[in-house]
Amino acid sequence: MSRQVKLIAFLMTGPTSHHHAMWRHPETENRFLDPLWWETLARTLEAGRFDAFFFADATAFYNETIMTKGGQMSLLDPVPLVAMMARATSRIGLGLTMSTSFLPPYSLARTLASLDLLSGGRIAWNVVTSASDREAMNYGLPSLLPRGERYDRAQEVLDACMELWASWSDGALVVDKESGDFIDGDKLRPTDFKGKYVGAKGVFAVPPSAQRHPVIMQAGSSPRGRDFAASSAELIFTLQHSLADMQEFYVDMKARVEKAGRAPEDCAILTSIDPIIGETESIAREKQAYINELVDPQLGIALVSAHTGLDLSTYPIDKPITDIPVEAGSRGSFDVIIQGTKAENLTLGEAAKRFATSELCPQVVGTPESVADQLEEYFENKGCDGFILTPTEMPGSFEAFTRSVVPILQKRGLFRKDYPGVTLRETIHA
Ligand SMILES: Cc1cc2nc3c(=O)[nH]c(=O)nc-3n(C[C@H](O)[C@H](O)[C@H](O)COP(=O)(O)O)c2cc1C
């Protein structure tokens, strides 16, 4: 089979995705606290044969403007929600974000392994280090660690989780009523992980899932974030402004993956796009203009400040922004603003507004055929291995994409017609 596009739906348990007017769209249902609504959405995405959906997460309100104006936020812990959505489906991968900066590895490993086991091996863990001090404060810490140290800690957390997940050999769970043997202790390897930041000593108490451990997904894209991803991620989520930016990132990441001793195809690079589909090109363009116009301008600056950890309210709004060291927040988020600024000479105000629509990633606008053409162009020109799709209306964006674009990609032989197996790892390596 030729190289296949991967499709992952971007979700958050709140009013927005990347698009900060999503919740204000007339057809958005805003039923993000209703478990039945999420179950229906999971079935829709599975009917569209999406590789997975995944929940981005924030464990704090990033700032007052974002909270009061309905910006990016999570109003639920994705863990129980993913468990419910797993019960409503049988094949689609289930991704969730959990930060390495707050919880001890045993706690993360136990939650993720339990979800992975109960879902039949369909979990992906988006391993993030977090970008906001407010999240740290919610966990009783004064602030986040500096980026370098956050990644040092992340590496330790991931190494410890991997060690815990590797504890059980096949056949360790015996459950023999006759003999009275329940677990074969010889088949369990205790963990003794001692790091600078975290540790874990003892026997891991969750049996392995059908894919043994969750698929590892990563989103940081500072040089440190890229190396972290290159060594362990099977899926990378990236923000890129144009095909040229995607290609630059793709070449750089695949080289880092090889340098880390892995095959380039072991790590799929998924770029964020925002599909807006219409019956005709002009209807699609009108839909785009309509939804973008609904974004509250204040949200743009508030959001960019939150993502980058910079107070951008002190910078002139009517001038293009130049490169600034990003110590606290996400370098990857800032890079996409610099890309947009350079390519289109955007002022900070314009870049911020665009960030609040699609985080400056492409809005792929047109008829189903032309949306499929644009995705094919990014994919065939090695801009990416697939897409993180962000909606502008919920659940309409995903329903429209599933109904109209997926069959075209399938007909062109770019996207598989069914799931190859059960586990997420089988799906993404098909
Ligand atoms: C595309 C992308 C998506 C991200 N998604 C999340 C997320 O859902 N939750 C979160 O806490 N941090 C998220 N982050 C930030 C990560 O926490 C990241 O580990 C940290 O900001 C360092 O990123 P950097 O290496 O790009 O500087 C994301 C970052 C990027 C670039």
The ligand as an SDF file (V2000), in Angstrom:
LIG
                    3D

 31 33  0  0  0  0  0  0  0  0999 V2000
    1.3520   22.3330   18.6600 C   0  0  0  0  0  0  0  0  0  0  0  0
    1.4610   22.4370   20.1370 C   0  0  0  0  0  0  0  0  0  0  0  0
    0.4410   21.9060   20.9360 C   0  0  0  0  0  0  0  0  0  0  0  0
    0.5140   21.9590   22.3180 C   0  0  0  0  0  0  0  0  0  0  0  0
   -0.5060   21.4610   23.0780 N   0  0  0  0  0  0  0  0  0  0  0  0
   -0.4560   21.5780   24.4150 C   0  0  0  0  0  0  0  0  0  0  0  0
   -1.5350   21.1340   25.2310 C   0  0  0  0  0  0  0  0  0  0  0  0
   -2.5470   20.6360   24.7720 O   0  0  0  0  0  0  0  0  0  0  0  0
   -1.4290   21.2940   26.5640 N   0  0  0  0  0  0  0  0  0  0  0  0
   -0.3070   21.8530   27.1320 C   0  0  0  0  0  0  0  0  0  0  0  0
   -0.2600   21.9400   28.3530 O   0  0  0  0  0  0  0  0  0  0  0  0
    0.7030   22.2940   26.3890 N   0  0  0  0  0  0  0  0  0  0  0  0
    0.6670   22.1650   25.0530 C   0  0  0  0  0  0  0  0  0  0  0  0
    1.7120   22.6350   24.2960 N   0  0  0  0  0  0  0  0  0  0  0  0
    2.9100   23.2250   24.9060 C   0  0  0  0  0  0  0  0  0  0  0  0
    3.7360   22.1150   25.4730 C   0  0  0  0  0  0  0  0  0  0  0  0
    3.4240   22.1100   26.8460 O   0  0  0  0  0  0  0  0  0  0  0  0
    5.2100   22.1820   25.3230 C   0  0  0  0  0  0  0  0  0  0  0  0
    5.7150   21.0140   25.9440 O   0  0  0  0  0  0  0  0  0  0  0  0
    5.9240   23.3500   25.9750 C   0  0  0  0  0  0  0  0  0  0  0  0
    5.2650   24.5500   25.7910 O   0  0  0  0  0  0  0  0  0  0  0  0
    7.2800   23.5210   25.3560 C   0  0  0  0  0  0  0  0  0  0  0  0
    7.1160   23.6960   23.9890 O   0  0  0  0  0  0  0  0  0  0  0  0
    8.2620   24.1600   23.0230 P   0  0  0  0  0  0  0  0  0  0  0  0
    9.2560   23.0560   22.9840 O   0  0  0  0  0  0  0  0  0  0  0  0
    7.5440   24.3750   21.7160 O   0  0  0  0  0  0  0  0  0  0  0  0
    8.8000   25.4240   23.5950 O   0  0  0  0  0  0  0  0  0  0  0  0
    1.6520   22.5750   22.9170 C   0  0  0  0  0  0  0  0  0  0  0  0
    2.6760   23.1210   22.1240 C   0  0  0  0  0  0  0  0  0  0  0  0
    2.5910   23.0620   20.7380 C   0  0  0  0  0  0  0  0  0  0  0  0
    3.7130   23.6540   19.9230 C   0  0  0  0  0  0  0  0  0  0  0  0
  1  2  1  0
  2  3  1  0
  2 30  2  0
  3  4  2  0
  4  5  1  0
  4 28  1  0
  5  6  2  0
  6  7  1  0
  6 13  1  0
  7  8  2  0
  7  9  1  0
  9 10  1  0
 10 11  2  0
 10 12  1  0
 12 13  2  0
 13 14  1  0
 14 15  1  0
 14 28  1  0
 15 16  1  0
 16 17  1  0
 16 18  1  0
 18 19  1  0
 18 20  1  0
 20 21  1  0
 20 22  1  0
 22 23  1  0
 23 24  1  0
 24 25  2  0
 24 26  1  0
 24 27  1  0
 28 29  2  0
 29 30  1  0
 30 31  1  0
M  END
$$$$
